[in-house]
Amino acid sequence: MGFLIIIGLVALLVFWVIGIYNRMVRLRNNRQNAFADIDVQLKQRHDLVPQLVEVVKGYAAHEKELLTKITEARSAAMGANTVNEKIVAETRLSSALQGLRVQVEAYPDLKANQNFLQLQEELSDIENKLAAARRFFNAATTEYNNSIETFPANMIAGPFGFKRETLFDLGMERGEAEKPPVIKF
């Protein structure tokens, strides 16, 4: 009888470990799926940036340094392979694009150019979709991180190679990110 109780407890323990392991795998896969959604938006953004740069070049030929910075940031973002590399590269590209938005204020004719306006609208739409995808990715990452760091799952996570993952933030101070854009006419 005692032997059956021990067998039952061992079986219960094995099923418990399997359940925790499977939950962590599902959460890790959910995080990867969420980043795949971000990749789709990033691809659209990468395709749009050269068009935007070409339109701006016609108006702002002397702003070569800014346009070079954007082009280099885009290339780095497209060449990033891991999630963490992409997060760093995309943060750099977002910063460069923010610099472009500030520079555009100096060119009234450019702000009225139909091609530029259309590209800006497309870029704005992509940025909004990207922000939503980042929120979903960060929620999936937080849920995954919580699952592997809380007791008792943390005892299983380490031996099976589960590790804390990075969130995808904007790479700027929260106060700066929450400031509304300045629009001048």
TIRO-2110 file (N, C-alpha, C; in Angstrom, 1 decimal):
// TIRO-2110
0.8, -1.2, 0.0, N, 1, A
0.0, 0.0, 0.0, CA, 1, A
0.9, 1.3, 0.0, C, 1, A
1.9, 1.3, 0.9, N, 2, A
2.8, 2.4, 0.9, CA, 2, A
3.5, 2.7, -0.4, C, 2, A
3.8, 1.5, -1.1, N, 3, A
4.5, 1.6, -2.4, CA, 3, A
3.6, 2.3, -3.4, C, 3, A
2.3, 2.0, -3.4, N, 4, A
1.4, 2.7, -4.3, CA, 4, A
1.2, 4.1, -4.0, C, 4, A
1.3, 4.5, -2.8, N, 5, A
1.2, 6.0, -2.4, CA, 5, A
2.4, 6.7, -2.9, C, 5, A
3.6, 6.1, -2.8, N, 6, A
4.8, 6.7, -3.3, CA, 6, A
4.7, 6.8, -4.8, C, 6, A
4.3, 5.8, -5.5, N, 7, A
4.2, 5.8, -6.9, CA, 7, A
3.2, 6.9, -7.3, C, 7, A
2.1, 7.0, -6.6, N, 8, A
1.1, 8.0, -6.9, CA, 8, A
1.6, 9.4, -6.7, C, 8, A
2.4, 9.6, -5.7, N, 9, A
3.0, 11.0, -5.4, CA, 9, A
4.0, 11.3, -6.5, C, 9, A
4.8, 10.3, -6.9, N, 10, A
5.8, 10.6, -7.9, CA, 10, A
5.1, 10.9, -9.2, C, 10, A
4.1, 10.2, -9.5, N, 11, A
3.3, 10.4, -10.8, CA, 11, A
2.7, 11.8, -10.7, C, 11, A
2.1, 12.2, -9.6, N, 12, A
1.5, 13.5, -9.4, CA, 12, A
2.6, 14.6, -9.6, C, 12, A
3.8, 14.4, -9.0, N, 13, A
4.9, 15.3, -9.2, CA, 13, A
5.3, 15.5, -10.6, C, 13, A
5.4, 14.3, -11.3, N, 14, A
5.8, 14.3, -12.8, CA, 14, A
4.8, 15.1, -13.6, C, 14, A
3.5, 14.8, -13.4, N, 15, A
2.5, 15.6, -14.1, CA, 15, A
2.5, 17.1, -13.8, C, 15, A
2.7, 17.4, -12.6, N, 16, A
2.8, 18.8, -12.2, CA, 16, A
4.0, 19.5, -12.9, C, 16, A
5.2, 18.9, -12.9, N, 17, A
6.3, 19.4, -13.6, CA, 17, A
6.0, 19.5, -15.1, C, 17, A
5.4, 18.5, -15.7, N, 18, A
5.0, 18.6, -17.1, CA, 18, A
4.1, 19.7, -17.4, C, 18, A
3.1, 19.9, -16.5, N, 19, A
2.1, 21.0, -16.7, CA, 19, A
2.8, 22.4, -16.6, C, 19, A
3.7, 22.6, -15.7, N, 20, A
4.4, 23.9, -15.6, CA, 20, A
5.3, 24.1, -16.8, C, 20, A
6.0, 23.0, -17.2, N, 21, A
6.9, 23.1, -18.4, CA, 21, A
6.1, 23.5, -19.6, C, 21, A
5.0, 22.8, -19.9, N, 22, A
4.2, 23.1, -21.0, CA, 22, A
3.6, 24.5, -21.0, C, 22, A
3.3, 25.0, -19.9, N, 23, A
2.8, 26.4, -19.8, CA, 23, A
3.9, 27.4, -20.2, C, 23, A
5.1, 27.1, -19.7, N, 24, A
6.2, 28.0, -20.0, CA, 24, A
6.5, 27.9, -21.5, C, 24, A
6.4, 26.8, -22.1, N, 25, A
6.6, 26.6, -23.6, CA, 25, A
5.6, 27.4, -24.3, C, 25, A
4.3, 27.3, -23.9, N, 26, A
3.2, 28.0, -24.6, CA, 26, A
3.4, 29.5, -24.5, C, 26, A
3.9, 30.0, -23.3, N, 27, A
4.1, 31.4, -23.2, CA, 27, A
5.3, 31.9, -24.0, C, 27, A
6.3, 31.1, -24.0, N, 28, A
7.5, 31.4, -24.9, CA, 28, A
7.1, 31.5, -26.3, C, 28, A
6.3, 30.5, -26.8, N, 29, A
5.8, 30.5, -28.2, CA, 29, A
4.9, 31.7, -28.5, C, 29, A
4.1, 32.1, -27.5, N, 30, A
3.2, 33.2, -27.6, CA, 30, A
4.0, 34.5, -27.8, C, 30, A
5.1, 34.6, -27.1, N, 31, A
6.0, 35.8, -27.2, CA, 31, A
6.7, 35.8, -28.6, C, 31, A
7.1, 34.7, -29.1, N, 32, A
7.7, 34.6, -30.4, CA, 32, A
6.7, 35.0, -31.5, C, 32, A
5.5, 34.5, -31.3, N, 33, A
4.4, 34.9, -32.2, CA, 33, A
4.1, 36.4, -32.2, C, 33, A
4.2, 37.0, -31.0, N, 34, A
3.9, 38.4, -30.9, CA, 34, A
5.0, 39.2, -31.6, C, 34, A
6.3, 38.7, -31.5, N, 35, A
7.4, 39.4, -32.2, CA, 35, A
7.2, 39.2, -33.7, C, 35, A
6.7, 38.1, -34.2, N, 36, A
6.4, 37.9, -35.6, CA, 36, A
5.5, 39.0, -36.1, C, 36, A
4.5, 39.4, -35.3, N, 37, A
3.6, 40.5, -35.7, CA, 37, A
4.4, 41.8, -35.8, C, 37, A
5.3, 42.0, -34.9, N, 38, A
6.1, 43.2, -35.0, CA, 38, A
7.0, 43.2, -36.3, C, 38, A
7.5, 42.0, -36.6, N, 39, A
8.3, 41.9, -37.8, CA, 39, A
7.6, 42.3, -39.1, C, 39, A
6.3, 42.0, -39.2, N, 40, A
5.5, 42.4, -40.3, CA, 40, A
5.5, 43.9, -40.4, C, 40, A
5.2, 44.6, -39.3, N, 41, A
5.2, 46.0, -39.3, CA, 41, A
6.5, 46.6, -39.6, C, 41, A
7.6, 46.0, -39.1, N, 42, A
8.9, 46.5, -39.3, CA, 42, A
9.3, 46.4, -40.8, C, 42, A
8.9, 45.3, -41.4, N, 43, A
9.2, 45.2, -42.9, CA, 43, A
8.5, 46.3, -43.7, C, 43, A
7.2, 46.6, -43.3, N, 44, A
6.5, 47.7, -44.0, CA, 44, A
7.3, 49.0, -43.8, C, 44, A
7.7, 49.2, -42.6, N, 45, A
8.4, 50.4, -42.2, CA, 45, A
9.7, 50.5, -43.0, C, 45, A
10.4, 49.4, -43.0, N, 46, A
11.7, 49.4, -43.7, CA, 46, A
11.5, 49.7, -45.2, C, 46, A
10.4, 49.2, -45.8, N, 47, A
10.1, 49.5, -47.2, CA, 47, A
9.8, 50.9, -47.5, C, 47, A
9.1, 51.5, -46.5, N, 48, A
8.7, 52.9, -46.7, CA, 48, A
9.8, 54.0, -46.5, C, 48, A
10.7, 53.7, -45.6, N, 49, A
11.8, 54.6, -45.2, CA, 49, A
12.6, 55.1, -46.5, C, 49, A
13.0, 54.3, -47.4, N, 50, A
13.8, 54.8, -48.5, CA, 50, A
13.0, 55.8, -49.4, C, 50, A
11.7, 55.5, -49.5, N, 51, A
10.8, 56.4, -50.3, CA, 51, A
10.7, 57.8, -49.6, C, 51, A
10.6, 57.7, -48.3, N, 52, A
10.5, 59.0, -47.6, CA, 52, A
11.8, 59.8, -47.7, C, 52, A
12.9, 59.0, -47.5, N, 53, A
14.2, 59.7, -47.6, CA, 53, A
14.4, 60.3, -49.0, C, 53, A
14.0, 59.7, -50.1, N, 54, A
14.2, 60.2, -51.4, CA, 54, A
13.3, 61.5, -51.6, C, 54, A
12.1, 61.5, -51.1, N, 55, A
11.3, 62.7, -51.2, CA, 55, A
12.0, 63.9, -50.4, C, 55, A
12.4, 63.6, -49.2, N, 56, A
13.1, 64.6, -48.4, CA, 56, A
14.4, 65.1, -49.0, C, 56, A
15.1, 64.2, -49.7, N, 57, A
16.4, 64.6, -50.3, CA, 57, A
16.2, 65.7, -51.3, C, 57, A
15.1, 65.7, -52.0, N, 58, A
14.8, 66.8, -53.0, CA, 58, A
14.7, 68.1, -52.4, C, 58, A
14.2, 68.2, -51.2, N, 59, A
14.0, 69.5, -50.5, CA, 59, A
15.1, 69.8, -49.5, C, 59, A
15.8, 68.8, -49.0, N, 60, A
16.7, 69.1, -47.9, CA, 60, A
18.1, 68.5, -48.3, C, 60, A
18.6, 68.9, -49.4, N, 61, A
19.9, 68.3, -49.9, CA, 61, A
21.0, 68.5, -48.8, C, 61, A
21.0, 69.6, -48.1, N, 62, A
22.1, 69.8, -47.2, CA, 62, A
21.9, 69.1, -45.8, C, 62, A
20.8, 68.4, -45.7, N, 63, A
20.6, 67.6, -44.5, CA, 63, A
21.1, 66.1, -44.6, C, 63, A
22.2, 66.0, -45.3, N, 64, A
22.7, 64.7, -45.7, CA, 64, A
23.1, 63.9, -44.5, C, 64, A
23.6, 64.5, -43.4, N, 65, A
23.9, 63.7, -42.2, CA, 65, A
22.7, 63.0, -41.6, C, 65, A
21.6, 63.7, -41.5, N, 66, A
20.4, 63.1, -41.0, CA, 66, A
19.9, 62.0, -41.8, C, 66, A
19.9, 62.2, -43.2, N, 67, A
19.4, 61.2, -44.1, CA, 67, A
20.3, 59.9, -44.1, C, 67, A
21.6, 60.2, -43.9, N, 68, A
22.6, 59.1, -43.8, CA, 68, A
22.3, 58.3, -42.5, C, 68, A
22.1, 59.0, -41.5, N, 69, A
21.8, 58.3, -40.2, CA, 69, A
20.6, 57.4, -40.3, C, 69, A
19.5, 57.9, -41.0, N, 70, A
18.3, 57.2, -41.1, CA, 70, A
18.6, 55.9, -42.0, C, 70, A
19.3, 56.1, -43.1, N, 71, A
19.6, 55.0, -44.0, CA, 71, A
20.5, 53.9, -43.2, C, 71, A
21.4, 54.4, -42.5, N, 72, A
22.3, 53.4, -41.7, CA, 72, A
21.4, 52.7, -40.6, C, 72, A
20.6, 53.4, -40.0, N, 73, A
19.7, 52.8, -38.9, CA, 73, A
18.8, 51.8, -39.6, C, 73, A
18.3, 52.1, -40.8, N, 74, A
17.4, 51.1, -41.5, CA, 74, A
18.2, 49.9, -41.8, C, 74, A
19.4, 50.1, -42.4, N, 75, A
20.2, 48.9, -42.7, CA, 75, A
20.5, 48.0, -41.5, C, 75, A
20.8, 48.7, -40.4, N, 76, A
21.1, 47.9, -39.2, CA, 76, A
19.9, 47.2, -38.7, C, 76, A
18.7, 47.8, -38.8, N, 77, A
17.5, 47.2, -38.4, CA, 77, A
17.1, 46.0, -39.3, C, 77, A
17.4, 46.1, -40.6, N, 78, A
17.1, 45.0, -41.5, CA, 78, A
18.1, 43.9, -41.3, C, 78, A
19.3, 44.2, -40.9, N, 79, A
20.3, 43.2, -40.7, CA, 79, A
20.3, 42.5, -39.3, C, 79, A
19.5, 43.0, -38.4, N, 80, A
19.4, 42.4, -37.1, CA, 80, A
18.8, 41.0, -37.1, C, 80, A
19.3, 40.1, -36.4, N, 81, A
18.8, 38.7, -36.5, CA, 81, A
18.0, 38.3, -35.2, C, 81, A
18.5, 38.6, -34.1, N, 82, A
17.9, 38.1, -32.9, CA, 82, A
16.8, 39.2, -32.4, C, 82, A
16.0, 38.8, -31.5, N, 83, A
15.0, 39.7, -31.0, CA, 83, A
15.6, 40.9, -30.3, C, 83, A
16.7, 40.6, -29.5, N, 84, A
17.3, 41.7, -28.8, CA, 84, A
18.1, 42.6, -29.8, C, 84, A
18.7, 42.1, -30.8, N, 85, A
19.4, 42.9, -31.8, CA, 85, A
18.3, 43.8, -32.5, C, 85, A
17.2, 43.2, -32.8, N, 86, A
16.1, 44.0, -33.5, CA, 86, A
15.6, 45.1, -32.6, C, 86, A
15.5, 44.8, -31.4, N, 87, A
15.0, 45.8, -30.4, CA, 87, A
15.9, 47.0, -30.4, C, 87, A
17.2, 46.8, -30.3, N, 88, A
18.2, 47.8, -30.3, CA, 88, A
18.2, 48.6, -31.6, C, 88, A
18.2, 47.9, -32.7, N, 89, A
18.3, 48.5, -34.0, CA, 89, A
17.0, 49.3, -34.3, C, 89, A
15.9, 48.8, -34.0, N, 90, A
14.6, 49.5, -34.2, CA, 90, A
14.5, 50.8, -33.3, C, 90, A
15.0, 50.7, -32.2, N, 91, A
15.0, 51.9, -31.3, CA, 91, A
15.9, 53.0, -31.9, C, 91, A
17.0, 52.6, -32.5, N, 92, A
17.9, 53.6, -33.2, CA, 92, A
17.1, 54.2, -34.4, C, 92, A
16.4, 53.3, -35.2, N, 93, A
15.7, 53.8, -36.3, CA, 93, A
14.6, 54.7, -35.9, C, 93, A
13.9, 54.4, -34.9, N, 94, A
12.8, 55.3, -34.4, CA, 94, A
13.4, 56.6, -34.0, C, 94, A
14.5, 56.7, -33.3, N, 95, A
15.1, 57.9, -32.9, CA, 95, A
15.5, 58.7, -34.2, C, 95, A
16.1, 58.1, -35.2, N, 96, A
16.5, 58.8, -36.4, CA, 96, A
15.3, 59.3, -37.1, C, 96, A
14.2, 58.6, -37.2, N, 97, A
12.9, 59.1, -37.8, CA, 97, A
12.4, 60.2, -37.0, C, 97, A
12.5, 60.2, -35.7, N, 98, A
12.0, 61.4, -34.9, CA, 98, A
12.8, 62.6, -35.3, C, 98, A
14.1, 62.4, -35.5, N, 99, A
15.0, 63.6, -36.0, CA, 99, A
14.5, 64.1, -37.3, C, 99, A
14.1, 63.2, -38.2, N, 100, A
13.6, 63.6, -39.5, CA, 100, A
12.3, 64.5, -39.3, C, 100, A
11.4, 64.0, -38.4, N, 101, A
10.2, 64.8, -38.2, CA, 101, A
10.5, 66.2, -37.7, C, 101, A
11.5, 66.3, -36.9, N, 102, A
11.9, 67.7, -36.4, CA, 102, A
12.4, 68.5, -37.5, C, 102, A
13.3, 67.9, -38.4, N, 103, A
13.9, 68.6, -39.5, CA, 103, A
12.9, 69.1, -40.5, C, 103, A
11.9, 68.3, -40.7, N, 104, A
10.8, 68.7, -41.7, CA, 104, A
10.2, 70.0, -41.4, C, 104, A
10.1, 70.4, -40.2, N, 105, A
9.5, 71.7, -39.8, CA, 105, A
10.2, 72.9, -40.5, C, 105, A
11.5, 72.7, -40.9, N, 106, A
12.2, 73.8, -41.5, CA, 106, A
11.9, 74.0, -43.0, C, 106, A
11.1, 73.1, -43.5, N, 107, A
10.8, 73.1, -45.0, CA, 107, A
9.3, 73.1, -45.2, C, 107, A
8.7, 74.3, -45.3, N, 108, A
7.3, 74.5, -45.5, CA, 108, A
6.8, 73.8, -46.8, C, 108, A
7.6, 74.0, -47.9, N, 109, A
7.2, 73.4, -49.1, CA, 109, A
7.1, 71.9, -49.1, C, 109, A
8.1, 71.3, -48.3, N, 110, A
8.1, 69.8, -48.2, CA, 110, A
6.8, 69.4, -47.4, C, 110, A
6.4, 70.1, -46.4, N, 111, A
5.3, 69.7, -45.6, CA, 111, A
4.0, 69.7, -46.5, C, 111, A
4.0, 70.5, -47.6, N, 112, A
2.8, 70.6, -48.5, CA, 112, A
2.9, 69.6, -49.6, C, 112, A
4.1, 69.0, -49.8, N, 113, A
4.2, 68.1, -51.0, CA, 113, A
3.4, 66.9, -50.8, C, 113, A
2.6, 66.6, -51.9, N, 114, A
1.6, 65.5, -51.8, CA, 114, A
2.3, 64.1, -51.5, C, 114, A
3.4, 63.9, -52.2, N, 115, A
4.1, 62.6, -52.0, CA, 115, A
4.6, 62.5, -50.5, C, 115, A
5.1, 63.5, -50.0, N, 116, A
5.6, 63.5, -48.6, CA, 116, A
4.4, 63.3, -47.7, C, 116, A
3.3, 64.0, -47.9, N, 117, A
2.2, 63.9, -47.0, CA, 117, A
1.7, 62.4, -47.0, C, 117, A
1.6, 61.8, -48.2, N, 118, A
1.1, 60.4, -48.3, CA, 118, A
2.1, 59.5, -47.6, C, 118, A
3.4, 59.7, -47.8, N, 119, A
4.4, 58.8, -47.1, CA, 119, A
4.3, 59.0, -45.6, C, 119, A
4.2, 60.3, -45.2, N, 120, A
4.1, 60.6, -43.7, CA, 120, A
2.8, 59.9, -43.1, C, 120, A
1.7, 59.9, -43.9, N, 121, A
0.5, 59.3, -43.4, CA, 121, A
0.7, 57.8, -43.3, C, 121, A
1.3, 57.2, -44.3, N, 122, A
1.6, 55.7, -44.3, CA, 122, A
2.5, 55.4, -43.1, C, 122, A
3.6, 56.2, -42.9, N, 123, A
4.5, 56.0, -41.8, CA, 123, A
3.8, 56.1, -40.5, C, 123, A
3.0, 57.1, -40.3, N, 124, A
2.2, 57.3, -39.1, CA, 124, A
1.3, 56.1, -38.8, C, 124, A
0.7, 55.6, -39.9, N, 125, A
-0.2, 54.4, -39.7, CA, 125, A
0.6, 53.2, -39.3, C, 125, A
1.8, 53.0, -39.9, N, 126, A
2.7, 51.9, -39.6, CA, 126, A
3.2, 52.0, -38.1, C, 126, A
3.5, 53.2, -37.7, N, 127, A
4.0, 53.5, -36.4, CA, 127, A
2.9, 53.1, -35.4, C, 127, A
1.7, 53.5, -35.7, N, 128, A
0.6, 53.2, -34.8, CA, 128, A
0.4, 51.6, -34.6, C, 128, A
0.4, 51.0, -35.8, N, 129, A
0.3, 49.5, -35.8, CA, 129, A
1.5, 48.9, -35.0, C, 129, A
2.6, 49.4, -35.2, N, 130, A
3.8, 48.9, -34.6, CA, 130, A
3.7, 49.1, -33.1, C, 130, A
3.2, 50.3, -32.6, N, 131, A
3.0, 50.5, -31.2, CA, 131, A
2.1, 49.5, -30.6, C, 131, A
1.0, 49.2, -31.3, N, 132, A
0.1, 48.2, -30.8, CA, 132, A
0.7, 46.8, -30.7, C, 132, A
1.5, 46.5, -31.8, N, 133, A
2.2, 45.2, -31.8, CA, 133, A
3.2, 45.1, -30.6, C, 133, A
3.9, 46.2, -30.4, N, 134, A
4.9, 46.3, -29.3, CA, 134, A
4.2, 46.1, -27.9, C, 134, A
3.0, 46.7, -27.8, N, 135, A
2.3, 46.5, -26.5, CA, 135, A
1.9, 45.0, -26.3, C, 135, A
1.4, 44.4, -27.4, N, 136, A
1.1, 43.0, -27.3, CA, 136, A
2.3, 42.1, -27.0, C, 136, A
3.4, 42.4, -27.7, N, 137, A
4.7, 41.7, -27.4, CA, 137, A
5.1, 41.9, -26.0, C, 137, A
5.1, 43.1, -25.5, N, 138, A
5.5, 43.4, -24.1, CA, 138, A
4.6, 42.7, -23.1, C, 138, A
3.3, 42.6, -23.4, N, 139, A
2.4, 41.9, -22.5, CA, 139, A
2.8, 40.4, -22.5, C, 139, A
3.0, 39.9, -23.7, N, 140, A
3.4, 38.4, -23.8, CA, 140, A
4.7, 38.2, -23.1, C, 140, A
5.7, 39.1, -23.2, N, 141, A
7.0, 39.0, -22.6, CA, 141, A
6.8, 39.0, -21.1, C, 141, A
6.0, 40.0, -20.6, N, 142, A
5.9, 40.1, -19.2, CA, 142, A
5.2, 38.9, -18.6, C, 142, A
4.2, 38.3, -19.3, N, 143, A
3.5, 37.1, -18.8, CA, 143, A
4.5, 36.0, -18.8, C, 143, A
5.3, 35.9, -19.8, N, 144, A
6.4, 34.8, -19.8, CA, 144, A
7.4, 35.0, -18.7, C, 144, A
7.9, 36.2, -18.6, N, 145, A
8.9, 36.5, -17.5, CA, 145, A
8.3, 36.2, -16.1, C, 145, A
7.0, 36.6, -15.9, N, 146, A
6.4, 36.3, -14.6, CA, 146, A
6.3, 34.8, -14.4, C, 146, A
6.0, 34.1, -15.4, N, 147, A
5.8, 32.6, -15.3, CA, 147, A
7.0, 31.9, -14.9, C, 147, A
8.2, 32.4, -15.4, N, 148, A
9.4, 31.7, -15.1, CA, 148, A
10.1, 32.2, -13.8, C, 148, A
9.6, 33.3, -13.3, N, 149, A
10.3, 33.9, -12.1, CA, 149, A
9.5, 33.6, -10.8, C, 149, A
8.3, 33.2, -11.0, N, 150, A
7.5, 32.9, -9.8, CA, 150, A
7.6, 31.5, -9.3, C, 150, A
7.5, 31.4, -8.0, N, 151, A
7.6, 30.1, -7.4, CA, 151, A
6.3, 29.3, -7.6, C, 151, A
6.3, 28.1, -7.9, N, 152, A
7.4, 27.1, -7.9, CA, 152, A
8.0, 26.9, -9.3, C, 152, A
7.4, 27.6, -10.3, N, 153, A
7.9, 27.4, -11.7, CA, 153, A
9.4, 27.8, -11.9, C, 153, A
9.8, 28.7, -11.1, N, 154, A
11.2, 29.1, -11.2, CA, 154, A
12.2, 28.0, -10.9, C, 154, A
11.8, 27.0, -10.1, N, 155, A
12.6, 25.8, -9.9, CA, 155, A
12.7, 24.9, -11.1, C, 155, A
11.8, 25.0, -12.0, N, 156, A
11.8, 24.2, -13.2, CA, 156, A
12.4, 25.0, -14.4, C, 156, A
12.1, 26.3, -14.4, N, 157, A
12.6, 27.1, -15.5, CA, 157, A
14.1, 27.1, -15.8, C, 157, A
14.9, 27.3, -14.7, N, 158, A
16.3, 27.3, -14.8, CA, 158, A
16.9, 26.0, -15.4, C, 158, A
16.6, 24.9, -14.8, N, 159, A
17.2, 23.6, -15.4, CA, 159, A
16.7, 23.3, -16.8, C, 159, A
15.6, 23.8, -17.3, N, 160, A
15.1, 23.6, -18.6, CA, 160, A
15.5, 24.7, -19.6, C, 160, A
16.3, 25.6, -19.1, N, 161, A
16.8, 26.7, -20.0, CA, 161, A
15.9, 27.9, -20.3, C, 161, A
14.9, 28.0, -19.5, N, 162, A
14.0, 29.2, -19.7, CA, 162, A
14.7, 30.4, -19.0, C, 162, A
14.8, 31.5, -19.7, N, 163, A
15.4, 32.7, -19.1, CA, 163, A
14.6, 33.9, -19.4, C, 163, A
14.9, 34.9, -18.5, N, 164, A
14.2, 36.2, -18.6, CA, 164, A
14.4, 36.8, -20.0, C, 164, A
13.4, 37.4, -20.6, N, 165, A
13.5, 38.0, -21.9, CA, 165, A
13.3, 39.5, -21.8, C, 165, A
13.8, 40.2, -22.8, N, 166, A
13.8, 41.7, -22.9, CA, 166, A
12.5, 42.2, -23.4, C, 166, A
12.0, 43.3, -22.8, N, 167, A
10.8, 44.0, -23.4, CA, 167, A
11.3, 44.9, -24.5, C, 167, A
10.4, 45.3, -25.4, N, 168, A
10.6, 46.2, -26.5, CA, 168, A
10.1, 47.6, -26.2, C, 168, A
11.0, 48.4, -25.7, N, 169, A
10.6, 49.8, -25.3, CA, 169, A
11.1, 50.8, -26.3, C, 169, A
10.8, 52.0, -26.1, N, 170, A
11.1, 53.0, -27.1, CA, 170, A
12.5, 53.5, -27.0, C, 170, A
13.2, 53.2, -26.0, N, 171, A
14.6, 53.7, -25.8, CA, 171, A
14.7, 55.1, -25.5, C, 171, A
13.6, 55.7, -24.9, N, 172, A
13.7, 57.1, -24.5, CA, 172, A
13.0, 57.2, -23.1, C, 172, A
13.2, 58.3, -22.5, N, 173, A
12.6, 58.5, -21.2, CA, 173, A
11.1, 58.6, -21.4, C, 173, A
10.3, 58.1, -20.4, N, 174, A
8.9, 58.1, -20.4, CA, 174, A
8.3, 59.5, -20.6, C, 174, A
8.9, 60.5, -19.9, N, 175, A
8.4, 61.8, -20.1, CA, 175, A
8.5, 62.3, -21.5, C, 175, A
9.6, 62.0, -22.1, N, 176, A
9.8, 62.4, -23.5, CA, 176, A
8.8, 61.7, -24.5, C, 176, A
8.5, 60.4, -24.2, N, 177, A
7.6, 59.7, -25.0, CA, 177, A
6.2, 60.1, -24.9, C, 177, A
5.8, 60.7, -23.7, N, 178, A
4.4, 61.1, -23.4, CA, 178, A
4.2, 62.5, -23.9, C, 178, A
5.2, 63.3, -24.3, N, 179, A
5.0, 64.7, -24.8, CA, 179, A
4.2, 64.6, -26.1, C, 179, A
3.2, 65.5, -26.3, N, 180, A
2.5, 65.5, -27.5, CA, 180, A
3.4, 66.1, -28.6, C, 180, A
3.2, 65.8, -29.9, N, 181, A
4.0, 66.4, -30.9, CA, 181, A
3.7, 67.8, -31.1, C, 181, A
4.7, 68.6, -31.4, N, 182, A
4.5, 70.0, -31.7, CA, 182, A
4.2, 70.2, -33.1, C, 182, A
3.1, 70.8, -33.4, N, 183, A
2.7, 71.1, -34.8, CA, 183, A
2.7, 72.6, -35.1, C, 183, A
3.4, 73.0, -36.1, N, 184, A
3.5, 74.4, -36.4, CA, 184, A
3.0, 74.6, -37.8, C, 184, A
2.3, 75.8, -38.0, N, 185, A
1.8, 76.1, -39.4, CA, 185, A
2.4, 77.4, -39.8, C, 185, A
END
